[in-house]
Amino acid sequence: MIAGWWRRRRAARTLQHRAIPDALWTLTLARYPFIARRSEADRQGLRELATLFLADKEFAGMQGLEVDDGMAVAIAAQACLPILRLGLAQYDAFKGIVVHPDIVVARREVMDEDGIVHHYDEELAGEAMEGGPVMLTWRDVADAGDSAEWGYNVVVHEFAHVLDMRDGAADGVPLLHDRAARERWLAVLEPEWDEFCVRVAVGEDTLIDPYGAEAIDEFFAVASELFFVDAATMRGEHPALYGLLAGYYRQDPAEA
């Protein structure tokens, strides 16, 4: 009880004294139409949540990049879209957000079935690790207003992974109430993913980013991107998947 009271009091003080300035919020809405077209109530709720997010998280620029207020607000506003109805506690497991200017090349290694280790380079626009930090590239964040046209949003993608990992596993299933809820989730997600993988394998154009065929957790993340930046189109082509995400996120952005 005391902890809850203190958290509410601290949030109220943050909103009172550290609110995102009007001019900066107006600029953010202009840069990201998929946020601007939400209802007035949603925009206000998102602004308040982003304010609390900024007070709670620590930003670090890499390779000489300085994360200014405009950049931090741009990231916060997009990161808080998935938790608009779920609350900031969903992100309690991490503090750090690392921002690179552009694509990052990471050295990877994987062991095959014969025990042989293979090394390769992977280009990353973002990466979420259990317990943090979350890594993002500013170029992709800045371009999110334009890239929404093809259903791409690196911030939503990586923070969907954060939600996915809350139950301790990156498996396309966020933390749900119980085993029955998990089974209901998979009863929709797995058939959708199976069909999607077949379409990608035969070279068919897909509304959802083909990268989702890599693994079911990536499918959840890319589907979440589309859900938030082009909801109406997604609902028309993937109604069952849209309904699944709408139930989890407690949002219906196609109607917002």
Disulfide bonds with the S-S distance in Angstrom:
none
